Amino acid sequence: MNIWSDQKKWWMGLLRSLITFTVVAIASFFLIESYNNRRNDSRERSKVKLQYLEDVVEEFETVSLTFFDSAYYAYIQKLGSKNDKSITEALLPADQIQKFLGNDKERFTLAIARIELYFPQLKRDTDNLKEVLVLLIFSYGCGDKSFYENIDKGKALTKELILKLREEIDISWNLLIKNGPNS
């Protein structure tokens, strides 16, 4: 029978403690490291998403300005074609009506749809803007004087919506900074 001396027991206990400590330290290091990597990846994804949302808002702002400008110039061109065509053609490009009713209207509608997709909490505001868009096109088609009122109403709603969008993004940035990516 093999009996260990007290000194040998002490060295074996020390060795067992060192091995246990080393295994626990290595496991802890890898667990903490993988947690930090996941957290950093999540933070980066959140930053990219917020940057993309900022780009969506910026595009919406640009498209809306272009749309309302082309609507205004198309209406002027329409009124001018009833009165004196030569003056209107000298002041405005010939394709303002097509630009307003075609590409610019389509881009504006798509920009509103993107806002609805990424900011569903602002659906009421986008619905109001779509109603004004319908009224604007109707008043344009009828040659109604309320066209200018609808442009002003559309611009005001767009400006208000952009402010709300920027506020939503600022809140998201603040939450990301304060609480991390899972907030």
C-alpha positions, 0 to 999 in steps of 0.5 A: 500500500502506497502512503503519501507523506504530508509534503507530497499531499501538500504538493499534489493539492497545490498542483490540483489547485493550479490546474483547476485555476488554469482551467477556470481562467482559460474557460472564463477568458474565452467566455468573456471574450466571446461575450464581448465579441458578440456585444461589439458585433451587435453594437456595430450592427446597430450603428449601421442600422441607425446610419441607414435610417438616417440615410432613409430620412435624408433621401425622404427630405431630398425627394420631398423637396424635389417633388413639391418643387416640380409640382409647383413648376408643373402647375405654373406650366399648366396655367401658362399653357392655357394663357401664353405658351411662349412665356411659360416655355421660356421660363420652365423646362418643357417636361415639368408636368411629366416630371411631376406626375411621373418620376417625382411622384413615384419617387415621393410615394416610394420614399413614403413607403420606406418611411412606413416600413422603417418607422411604423410608429409614424403611420398616422403621419404618413397617412396624412401625407398620402391624403394630401398627395391625393388632394394635390394631384386631384387639385392639379388635375382640376386646375383648382386654386386649392393646389397652392394650399395643398402644396403648403399643407404637404410641405408643412406635414413633410417638415413635421414628419422629418422632425419626428423622424430625426427625433426617433433616430436621436432617441435610438442613438441615445439608447444605444450609447446609454444601454448598449445595442440590445436596448 
